[in-house]
Amino acid sequence: MLLDTGHMTNPSPLEHLFRYLRAFEVAYLSGDWTVLDAHFSETARHRVEGGGPFGSGGVGRAAVIAGLRAGVDAIDRRFDLRIPEVTLGPVTRGDGVWMRFALTLRRAGIPDLRVEGTDLMVLRDGRIEALEERLAPGDAEKVEAYLAEFGERLRPAGSPFALPATAADREQLDAAIGRSLVRCYGAAKSQQDVDAALSLCSEDFSIETVAFGVASQDRKQTEQQLALFFRTFPDYAVTLEGFATGAGTVACWGRARMTFDGDFLGQRATGKTADLPIFCVFACEGGVLRSERFFFDLAALCEQIEVPVANLSDALRPLREARG
């Protein structure tokens, strides 16, 4: 679901999470769970609070991975379609990297099964030391009731992976993957973690900041532009409020909050904070982000950070001209 580019020698906790999520999806698709070995420490532990039929976890790398596989075989692989989604975060906290997730499971002819929960990943020496998973209250009982009612109509436990059977299923899976990519990318940018954000992007990923009239041409230029932007607005953070998806496209909207705390193209920092509505359109393909178009009101930004629009526009002119 998420790209692991492998370009970082010392990945941040967020990038560790993204790499692990991708490896888990590879294990689910292929049935080869050894791809998770490198992600866990020898003494890793996995605890599932309120896991019910999903299991309770394990202690030690081998037991953790065996428990993850057993949970997938017992539940996920009995359905025709599995739609995982990151619904909030991920956020790096003092105790690890936290996120909220949802899992929708579908079998033709019976109602969908949807569960929600949270994950906390704790790292030690570059490997996962602990996974703390908590299902939403009542979800374990919901799964047990579902299995009691519909279990005979599900596939056998441990059934092999099968591609989504219908176009509608493929579209819903792609939409969930796209939203997850955008949420993770936005969360990384909101924590000024450029490497983690770009680990979700293709090599030719470009970002167009429409209000500034500038655009990057590839991931390297995007990295440079984001680094400059975060030096200027070091507390930049986005709150996403909604999504729309289409074939190969994810649009999202919300608000961005940023303080002008670093000089920018000759404009002296004012220390003033802006809070703006934003709108973004992403191109997605092959489980990665290919481009972003970022929209906000330049006049509103300038007014709130107390920089004349004409001054900022003049400062940006060389970048616009270089773009051609």
TIGU-740178 format. One record per residue (C-alpha): residue number from 1; residue in one letter; x, y, z. Coordinates in nm, 4 decimals. Layout:
% residues N
REC, NUM, A, X, Y, Z
...
***
This chain:
% residues 324
REC, 1, M, 0.0000, 0.0000, 0.0000
REC, 2, L, 0.2813, 0.2432, 0.0790
REC, 3, L, 0.6087, 0.2824, -0.1054
REC, 4, D, 0.9399, 0.1902, 0.0554
REC, 5, T, 1.2075, 0.3561, -0.1530
REC, 6, G, 1.4958, 0.2374, 0.0622
REC, 7, H, 1.6873, 0.5608, -0.0013
REC, 8, M, 1.7397, 0.6530, 0.3623
REC, 9, T, 2.0161, 0.5066, 0.5774
REC, 10, N, 1.8692, 0.6478, 0.8994
REC, 11, P, 1.4935, 0.6677, 0.8438
REC, 12, S, 1.2795, 0.8642, 1.0852
REC, 13, P, 1.0156, 0.6878, 1.2978
REC, 14, L, 0.7515, 0.7951, 1.0457
REC, 15, E, 0.9439, 0.6439, 0.7564
REC, 16, H, 0.9944, 0.3267, 0.9615
REC, 17, L, 0.6173, 0.3050, 0.9947
REC, 18, F, 0.5640, 0.3582, 0.6225
REC, 19, R, 0.8181, 0.0854, 0.5408
REC, 20, Y, 0.6525, -0.1540, 0.7829
REC, 21, L, 0.3039, -0.0870, 0.6450
REC, 22, R, 0.4262, -0.1634, 0.2952
REC, 23, A, 0.6011, -0.4807, 0.4096
REC, 24, F, 0.2838, -0.5964, 0.5851
REC, 25, E, 0.0830, -0.5479, 0.2648
REC, 26, V, 0.3471, -0.7406, 0.0684
REC, 27, A, 0.3208, -1.0244, 0.3233
REC, 28, Y, -0.0582, -1.0242, 0.2950
REC, 29, L, -0.0520, -1.0313, -0.0847
REC, 30, S, 0.2261, -1.2866, -0.1248
REC, 31, G, 0.1864, -1.5061, 0.1816
REC, 32, D, 0.5603, -1.4649, 0.2470
REC, 33, W, 0.5734, -1.3357, 0.6045
REC, 34, T, 0.9527, -1.3491, 0.6214
REC, 35, V, 0.9509, -0.9972, 0.4699
REC, 36, L, 0.8621, -0.8751, 0.8199
REC, 37, D, 1.1683, -1.0298, 0.9880
REC, 38, A, 1.3928, -0.7260, 0.9351
REC, 39, H, 1.1366, -0.4891, 1.0841
REC, 40, F, 1.1147, -0.6411, 1.4336
REC, 41, S, 1.3685, -0.6689, 1.7124
REC, 42, E, 1.4440, -1.0118, 1.8568
REC, 43, T, 1.2528, -0.9182, 2.1731
REC, 44, A, 0.9587, -0.7499, 1.9988
REC, 45, R, 0.6139, -0.7730, 2.1477
REC, 46, H, 0.2713, -0.7263, 1.9958
REC, 47, R, -0.0340, -0.6636, 2.2121
REC, 48, V, -0.3880, -0.6440, 2.0778
REC, 49, E, -0.6318, -0.4995, 2.3255
REC, 50, G, -0.9820, -0.6251, 2.2646
REC, 51, G, -0.8638, -0.8315, 1.9667
REC, 52, G, -1.1143, -1.1128, 2.0013
REC, 53, P, -1.0972, -1.3329, 1.6878
REC, 54, F, -0.7978, -1.1320, 1.5617
REC, 55, G, -0.5858, -1.2706, 1.8471
REC, 56, S, -0.3976, -1.1091, 2.1333
REC, 57, G, -0.0458, -1.0709, 1.9921
REC, 58, G, 0.2794, -1.2352, 2.0959
REC, 59, V, 0.6242, -1.1902, 2.2503
REC, 60, G, 0.9455, -1.2371, 2.0535
REC, 61, R, 0.9952, -1.1721, 1.6830
REC, 62, A, 0.8899, -1.5180, 1.5654
REC, 63, A, 0.5792, -1.5178, 1.7842
REC, 64, V, 0.4810, -1.1661, 1.6786
REC, 65, I, 0.5003, -1.2490, 1.3085
REC, 66, A, 0.3249, -1.5829, 1.3600
REC, 67, G, 0.0463, -1.4030, 1.5448
REC, 68, L, 0.0063, -1.1459, 1.2678
REC, 69, R, -0.0149, -1.4224, 1.0100
REC, 70, A, -0.2620, -1.6229, 1.2195
REC, 71, G, -0.4917, -1.3218, 1.2538
REC, 72, V, -0.4872, -1.2593, 0.8784
REC, 73, D, -0.5506, -1.6275, 0.8004
REC, 74, A, -0.8344, -1.6500, 1.0518
REC, 75, I, -1.0180, -1.3350, 0.9414
REC, 76, D, -0.8882, -1.1323, 0.6453
REC, 77, R, -0.8257, -1.4189, 0.4040
REC, 78, R, -1.1783, -1.5504, 0.4448
REC, 79, F, -1.3124, -1.2527, 0.2508
REC, 80, D, -1.3042, -1.1594, -0.1172
REC, 81, L, -1.1701, -0.8107, -0.0564
REC, 82, R, -0.9677, -0.6401, 0.2163
REC, 83, I, -0.9631, -0.2567, 0.2271
REC, 84, P, -0.7216, -0.1126, 0.4868
REC, 85, E, -0.7054, 0.2628, 0.5432
REC, 86, V, -0.5168, 0.5079, 0.7625
REC, 87, T, -0.7896, 0.7383, 0.8945
REC, 88, L, -0.5952, 0.9682, 1.1306
REC, 89, G, -0.2263, 1.0469, 1.1722
REC, 90, P, 0.0321, 0.9020, 1.1785
REC, 91, V, 0.1765, 1.1215, 1.4543
REC, 92, T, 0.5180, 1.0899, 1.6183
REC, 93, R, 0.4748, 1.1137, 1.9952
REC, 94, G, 0.7000, 1.0695, 2.2937
REC, 95, D, 0.5948, 0.7048, 2.3273
REC, 96, G, 0.6135, 0.6115, 1.9576
REC, 97, V, 0.4284, 0.6613, 1.6293
REC, 98, W, 0.0503, 0.6539, 1.6633
REC, 99, M, -0.2230, 0.6237, 1.4017
REC, 100, R, -0.5892, 0.5349, 1.3652
REC, 101, F, -0.6975, 0.2796, 1.1070
REC, 102, A, -1.0052, 0.1184, 0.9565
REC, 103, L, -1.0384, -0.2216, 0.7941
REC, 104, T, -1.3284, -0.3115, 0.5664
REC, 105, L, -1.3746, -0.6770, 0.4699
REC, 106, R, -1.6117, -0.7782, 0.1897
REC, 107, R, -1.7613, -1.1075, 0.0782
REC, 108, A, -2.0089, -1.1216, -0.2089
REC, 109, G, -2.3679, -1.1727, -0.1002
REC, 110, I, -2.3316, -1.0718, 0.2655
REC, 111, P, -2.2833, -0.7375, 0.4472
REC, 112, D, -1.9391, -0.5792, 0.4760
REC, 113, L, -1.7519, -0.6150, 0.8028
REC, 114, R, -1.5760, -0.2967, 0.9192
REC, 115, V, -1.3542, -0.2596, 1.2233
REC, 116, E, -1.1570, 0.0369, 1.3518
REC, 117, G, -0.8733, 0.0821, 1.5943
REC, 118, T, -0.5420, 0.2453, 1.6779
REC, 119, D, -0.1788, 0.1369, 1.6459
REC, 120, L, 0.1235, 0.2561, 1.8416
REC, 121, M, 0.4654, 0.1556, 1.7073
REC, 122, V, 0.7652, 0.1757, 1.9428
REC, 123, L, 1.1172, 0.1591, 1.7981
REC, 124, R, 1.4488, 0.0596, 1.9518
REC, 125, D, 1.7801, 0.0643, 1.7613
REC, 126, G, 1.6035, 0.0972, 1.4292
REC, 127, R, 1.3607, -0.1922, 1.4743
REC, 128, I, 1.0095, -0.2321, 1.6085
REC, 129, E, 1.0240, -0.3174, 1.9771
REC, 130, A, 0.6509, -0.3009, 2.0396
REC, 131, L, 0.3219, -0.2797, 1.8533
REC, 132, E, 0.0310, -0.1756, 2.0706
REC, 133, E, -0.2979, -0.2278, 1.8881
REC, 134, R, -0.6395, -0.1426, 2.0244
REC, 135, L, -0.9682, -0.2218, 1.8545
REC, 136, A, -1.2558, 0.0204, 1.8950
REC, 137, P, -1.4888, -0.0673, 2.1859
REC, 138, G, -1.7345, -0.3352, 2.0847
REC, 139, D, -1.5623, -0.4259, 1.7588
REC, 140, A, -1.4340, -0.7646, 1.8784
REC, 141, E, -1.7870, -0.8605, 1.9824
REC, 142, K, -1.9159, -0.7333, 1.6467
REC, 143, V, -1.6708, -0.9593, 1.4635
REC, 144, E, -1.7672, -1.2603, 1.6754
REC, 145, A, -2.1364, -1.2013, 1.6060
REC, 146, Y, -2.0633, -1.1586, 1.2348
REC, 147, L, -1.8703, -1.4868, 1.2202
REC, 148, A, -2.1478, -1.6666, 1.4047
REC, 149, E, -2.4050, -1.5430, 1.1520
REC, 150, F, -2.2093, -1.5529, 0.8267
REC, 151, G, -1.9090, -1.7784, 0.8945
REC, 152, E, -2.0380, -2.0638, 0.6808
REC, 153, R, -2.0568, -1.8297, 0.3799
REC, 154, L, -1.6966, -1.7113, 0.4071
REC, 155, R, -1.3922, -1.8612, 0.2368
REC, 156, P, -1.1883, -2.1189, 0.4297
REC, 157, A, -0.9336, -1.9822, 0.6762
REC, 158, G, -0.5982, -1.9148, 0.5132
REC, 159, S, -0.7380, -1.8913, 0.1592
REC, 160, P, -0.4910, -1.7449, -0.0922
REC, 161, F, -0.5103, -1.3815, -0.1974
REC, 162, A, -0.7353, -1.3072, -0.4931
REC, 163, L, -0.7605, -0.9878, -0.6964
REC, 164, P, -1.0739, -0.7749, -0.6483
REC, 165, A, -1.3491, -0.9324, -0.8556
REC, 166, T, -1.5351, -0.6226, -0.9728
REC, 167, A, -1.4480, -0.2778, -1.1034
REC, 168, A, -1.6338, -0.1226, -0.8102
REC, 169, D, -1.4219, -0.3205, -0.5636
REC, 170, R, -1.1020, -0.2131, -0.7377
REC, 171, E, -1.2137, 0.1496, -0.7349
REC, 172, Q, -1.2928, 0.1421, -0.3620
REC, 173, L, -0.9607, -0.0222, -0.2818
REC, 174, D, -0.7692, 0.2288, -0.4945
REC, 175, A, -0.9582, 0.5178, -0.3306
REC, 176, A, -0.8686, 0.3946, 0.0195
REC, 177, I, -0.5037, 0.3512, -0.0800
REC, 178, G, -0.5010, 0.7017, -0.2284
REC, 179, R, -0.6531, 0.8582, 0.0824
REC, 180, S, -0.4047, 0.6720, 0.3023
REC, 181, L, -0.1111, 0.7918, 0.0932
REC, 182, V, -0.2314, 1.1518, 0.1090
REC, 183, R, -0.2999, 1.1357, 0.4830
REC, 184, C, 0.0454, 0.9901, 0.5516
REC, 185, Y, 0.2135, 1.2402, 0.3189
REC, 186, G, 0.0253, 1.5288, 0.4821
REC, 187, A, 0.1070, 1.4003, 0.8302
REC, 188, A, 0.4777, 1.3817, 0.7430
REC, 189, K, 0.4740, 1.7358, 0.6016
REC, 190, S, 0.2925, 1.8587, 0.9123
REC, 191, Q, 0.5849, 1.7199, 1.1139
REC, 192, Q, 0.8359, 1.8728, 0.8672
REC, 193, D, 0.9627, 1.5221, 0.7850
REC, 194, V, 1.0509, 1.5729, 0.4195
REC, 195, D, 1.2176, 1.2335, 0.3727
REC, 196, A, 0.9194, 1.0441, 0.5122
REC, 197, A, 0.6786, 1.2425, 0.2956
REC, 198, L, 0.8816, 1.1832, -0.0196
REC, 199, S, 0.9226, 0.8120, 0.0548
REC, 200, L, 0.5574, 0.7873, -0.0526
REC, 201, C, 0.6291, 0.9531, -0.3883
REC, 202, S, 0.7620, 0.8487, -0.7269
REC, 203, E, 1.1052, 0.9615, -0.8467
REC, 204, D, 0.9410, 1.2122, -1.0829
REC, 205, F, 0.7083, 1.3512, -0.8143
REC, 206, S, 0.6400, 1.7210, -0.8630
REC, 207, I, 0.4645, 1.9809, -0.6509
REC, 208, E, 0.3035, 2.2936, -0.7919
REC, 209, T, 0.2379, 2.5722, -0.5423
REC, 210, V, -0.0204, 2.7562, -0.7473
REC, 211, A, -0.0355, 3.0730, -0.5358
REC, 212, F, 0.3430, 3.1183, -0.5686
REC, 213, G, 0.3439, 3.0286, -0.9375
REC, 214, V, 0.6273, 2.7792, -0.8912
REC, 215, A, 0.6613, 2.4073, -0.9464
REC, 216, S, 0.9247, 2.1378, -0.9049
REC, 217, Q, 1.0159, 1.8933, -1.1810
REC, 218, D, 1.1102, 1.5835, -0.9817
REC, 219, R, 1.1511, 1.4522, -0.6289
REC, 220, K, 1.4935, 1.6133, -0.5806
REC, 221, Q, 1.3601, 1.9599, -0.6649
REC, 222, T, 1.0551, 1.8908, -0.4484
REC, 223, E, 1.2851, 1.8081, -0.1575
REC, 224, Q, 1.4655, 2.1402, -0.2024
REC, 225, Q, 1.1416, 2.3392, -0.2236
REC, 226, L, 0.9934, 2.1719, 0.0843
REC, 227, A, 1.3143, 2.2296, 0.2816
REC, 228, L, 1.2985, 2.6019, 0.1967
REC, 229, F, 0.9297, 2.6177, 0.2806
REC, 230, F, 0.9786, 2.4555, 0.6213
REC, 231, R, 1.2719, 2.6831, 0.7047
REC, 232, T, 1.0323, 2.9708, 0.6396
REC, 233, F, 0.7296, 2.8181, 0.8152
REC, 234, P, 0.8798, 2.5727, 1.0661
REC, 235, D, 0.5488, 2.4971, 1.2399
REC, 236, Y, 0.3512, 2.4307, 0.9215
REC, 237, A, 0.0653, 2.1891, 0.9909
REC, 238, V, -0.2438, 2.0851, 0.7983
REC, 239, T, -0.5790, 1.9612, 0.9237
REC, 240, L, -0.7621, 1.7692, 0.6510
REC, 241, E, -1.1398, 1.7954, 0.6493
REC, 242, G, -1.2537, 1.6039, 0.3420
REC, 243, F, -1.1600, 1.3951, 0.0385
REC, 244, A, -1.2824, 1.3246, -0.3116
REC, 245, T, -1.1375, 1.0490, -0.5286
REC, 246, G, -1.1432, 0.9565, -0.8968
REC, 247, A, -0.9406, 0.7397, -1.1301
REC, 248, G, -0.5787, 0.8061, -1.0351
REC, 249, T, -0.6715, 1.1244, -0.8458
REC, 250, V, -0.7210, 1.2257, -0.4841
REC, 251, A, -0.8408, 1.5736, -0.3883
REC, 252, C, -0.8470, 1.6949, -0.0290
REC, 253, W, -0.9260, 2.0133, 0.1558
REC, 254, G, -0.8842, 2.1551, 0.5024
REC, 255, R, -0.6830, 2.4234, 0.6786
REC, 256, A, -0.3124, 2.5036, 0.7101
REC, 257, R, -0.1559, 2.6906, 1.0000
REC, 258, M, 0.1929, 2.8386, 0.9620
REC, 259, T, 0.4118, 3.1011, 1.1293
REC, 260, F, 0.6474, 3.3192, 0.9258
REC, 261, D, 0.9551, 3.2538, 1.1403
REC, 262, G, 1.2287, 3.2312, 0.8764
REC, 263, D, 1.3396, 3.4897, 0.6193
REC, 264, F, 1.2136, 3.4057, 0.2704
REC, 265, L, 1.3657, 3.5332, -0.0556
REC, 266, G, 1.4751, 3.8582, 0.1070
REC, 267, Q, 1.1520, 3.9048, 0.3036
REC, 268, R, 1.2238, 3.9380, 0.6735
REC, 269, A, 1.0355, 3.7038, 0.9052
REC, 270, T, 0.7526, 3.8719, 1.0962
REC, 271, G, 0.6696, 3.5992, 1.3488
REC, 272, K, 0.3044, 3.6279, 1.2464
REC, 273, T, 0.0819, 3.3229, 1.2036
REC, 274, A, -0.1599, 3.2518, 0.9200
REC, 275, D, -0.4549, 3.0126, 0.9308
REC, 276, L, -0.5840, 2.9428, 0.5791
REC, 277, P, -0.8206, 2.7145, 0.3885
REC, 278, I, -0.6273, 2.4918, 0.1491
REC, 279, F, -0.7099, 2.2577, -0.1380
REC, 280, C, -0.4814, 1.9932, -0.2915
REC, 281, V, -0.5060, 1.7625, -0.5910
REC, 282, F, -0.2801, 1.4555, -0.6112
REC, 283, A, -0.2101, 1.2155, -0.8944
REC, 284, C, -0.1658, 0.8553, -0.7746
REC, 285, E, -0.0435, 0.5542, -0.9647
REC, 286, G, 0.0980, 0.2175, -0.8677
REC, 287, G, 0.0621, 0.2792, -0.4946
REC, 288, V, 0.2647, 0.6030, -0.4964
REC, 289, L, 0.1967, 0.9740, -0.5290
REC, 290, R, 0.3018, 1.1193, -0.8635
REC, 291, S, 0.2252, 1.4909, -0.8208
REC, 292, E, 0.0585, 1.7526, -0.6008
REC, 293, R, -0.1110, 2.0816, -0.6892
REC, 294, F, -0.1379, 2.2979, -0.3755
REC, 295, F, -0.3898, 2.5844, -0.3656
REC, 296, F, -0.4354, 2.8647, -0.1111
REC, 297, D, -0.5173, 3.2368, -0.1160
REC, 298, L, -0.1922, 3.4342, -0.1508
REC, 299, A, -0.3558, 3.7622, -0.0458
REC, 300, A, -0.4947, 3.6044, 0.2706
REC, 301, L, -0.1524, 3.4600, 0.3560
REC, 302, C, 0.0195, 3.7940, 0.3040
REC, 303, E, -0.2379, 3.9818, 0.5094
REC, 304, Q, -0.2045, 3.7466, 0.8061
REC, 305, I, 0.1774, 3.7331, 0.8065
REC, 306, E, 0.1929, 4.1105, 0.7443
REC, 307, V, 0.3870, 4.1041, 0.4175
REC, 308, P, 0.2576, 4.3153, 0.1249
REC, 309, V, 0.1387, 4.0975, -0.1631
REC, 310, A, 0.3454, 4.3042, -0.4084
REC, 311, N, 0.6629, 4.2471, -0.2067
REC, 312, L, 0.6192, 3.8710, -0.1966
REC, 313, S, 0.5193, 3.8589, -0.5608
REC, 314, D, 0.8330, 4.0518, -0.6588
REC, 315, A, 1.0475, 3.8176, -0.4504
REC, 316, L, 0.8944, 3.5156, -0.6256
REC, 317, R, 0.9382, 3.6572, -0.9763
REC, 318, P, 1.2873, 3.5056, -1.0359
REC, 319, L, 1.1535, 3.1592, -0.9458
REC, 320, R, 0.8577, 3.2059, -1.1786
REC, 321, E, 1.0828, 3.3219, -1.4614
REC, 322, A, 1.3186, 3.0311, -1.4081
REC, 323, R, 1.0221, 2.7995, -1.4452
REC, 324, G, 0.9640, 2.9487, -1.7897
***
